[in-house]
Structures are given as structure tokens and as C-alpha cells.
Amino acid sequence: FLFSRSIRANITWARDEEGVDEHALAKVVEDAALSADLARFSDGLNTVVGERGITLSGGQRQRLALARAFYKTYDLLLLDDVLSAVDHQTEEELIDAIYGRTRLADGSKRTAIIVSHRLSVLARADRVLVLEEGRMVDMAPHALLITRESGAYQRAWKLQEAADRLAALEANANE
């Protein structure tokens, strides 16, 4: 949920202005792929978004919510289709940031549970749970799931790869 406040206030929600870590704020803006958007806004981080972020695109809203999640200290991060409204290039940047933030400086890991229909998001996960009609039908690392001949995950992976190749061909034809 986004509030009719500044982008800064939406990211640092529930923190006192004096308690805002500017370095951490800049890092989450970068990791959430919001830097280019902020450069286009006349007030940058101080740009006020309408209630529920009505003045932002769907992808901008998703990335702003992700920046808020990144700004907070967490042990468990639950993301539900967080990349559904972003383009392929931005998706790759966000995947790197999400998985990068699961590794801590001391070598330990945070837990991220990612719900997604975009299987490229899950390719680096330690474990993928495959659900069909509300039931778990498989669980394994991505690399193993795409080798299973009769698996729902492999079928979905092949379809998404074909769709990505077609989109790339169309993009090249339009250039």
C-alpha cells in the first residue's frame, strides 16, 4: 500500500525523518531500479504520489514497495509476484538485488519466499515449490525441475523461454 506522501516517506515509512539513513536510502532506491524514474521527477525523492500511488505506473508502484521492503531490516522477505509489471531488463536488475540482499556480510543468509509466475525469478532459488490447483506437486532446485520430462515446471519453463525468444525477435525486427 502506498500513501499520499513523498516517495521518501513511502520508502522510510514508520521511521522518524531524523532516523533516516541517507546512504541506505540511496542504496535501496538503486537496488529497486528507481534511480532513473526519480531523475525524471522534478522533486525526486520528495515527489508526492497520490493515494495508493495513483500517479505512478504499475512497475513504479511495485518497485517503490520493493524499496520499502529493502529499507527495513528483515529475517524473512515475502514477495508475491513483485515483478509482474516490470520489463525484462529491469526484472534482471531486480532479481540480482533481491538475491543479493539475501546474503549478509558475515556469510549467513536471510530467507526470501518469492511467489511468481515468471520462472526466471526462481532460477536462482535454493528450492522451488511447484503448485498446481492449490497442491504442491514438486519441489527441487530450478536446474533439476527443468530436466524433468513430464513436469509442470519444465513445461512452463519451455513456454516462457519460447515467449522470451519471440519477444526478442520482435524487438530486433522493430529496430
Disulfide bonds with the S-S distance in Angstrom:
none
